[in-house]
Amino acid sequence: MAGKSLVLVIPGDISTQTGGYIYDRRLLRELESQGWDASHISLGKSFPKPTNSDMQEAREKLIAADRESILLIDGLALGALEPELVRALDADVIALIHHPLAYEGNLDSKSRERFFETERVNIEASKRVIVPSPHTKNLLTGEYGIDDSKINVAEPGIDFFKCNQEKLEPPLVLSVGIQVQRKGHDVFLKALAQITHLDWQAVIAGSVQDEQYATELQKLLIDLNLENRVSIESSVSGMELADLYCQASVFALATRYEGFGMVFNEAMSYGLPIVSCETGAVPDTVATGAGKLLAVDDFESFAGALAEILEDESVRNEMSQASKQAGQKLKSWEQTAETVSRVLASL
């Protein structure tokens, strides 16, 4: 596309297997295919809690950006950048906020307040804001005071995969999410420990983002005597994950907060019944009839929902059908990029 070039700014490795990074790289790929001169630059992997050296490198890279370019800055970086730097940039800045850093789990009050203020100032300084869900938009307008007119919702797309595998026996309960406190894998394990009288197996698929939490999960797995029934996989390729979705009978994520939750769309694209929590964007993402949403941290209710789906075939089939119907209506990544492209063109 003629005119300004687009530079996506991310911390660390763009190939990282998390929902936010998947969104970023698929968006970049689709924008390129739609004619945009699109590239990316990587800041230090220590963001959003940058070391002094990573912050200095970020200053140098961003200041060197062509003033005729558009900087689409991922929230993991934007929420930690010095406001003076963001205001001083010659290039147009667009904020890409998957979910606010201040809403990340396991933060002390001082860190939460610091992230909130930095995010608020930097988002306000941005020309436009792109978010993946109406929930995140409402959060930014209501809690952060950001002008509604500058926020644009570009929901994630989905890659559809045809299953050739049979469902596993005993039934596979699949949970997908990085190993951080916010994803609630500890709650999931406690719930599974309540239903060991039933026939099932489970997999938690997600890279390690918090070493201490990952260690705690492994200890909890042993303490609950689940090591022979639950596998925690920290390195799963895209094809391996697709196979797991195909082989699973239930999708479960005991999340404590989601700004969108791409995995729920993935689960619905495979027609899986969903058990999760009534938090953040989850109620808006999981289709009516496709899921059972419980209170955050309520492992007993979570266990009850899992048990009902596993034990009652009619419930499982009804939820699966609702999930499948919703999955067939999901948007493509091409549509996501078309939404973002209109925002970019408006500059």
Order of alpha helices (4+ residues) and beta strands (2+ residues): beta-alpha-beta-alpha-beta-alpha-alpha-beta-alpha-beta-alpha-beta-beta-alpha-beta-alpha-beta-alpha-beta-alpha-beta-alpha-beta-alpha-alpha-alpha
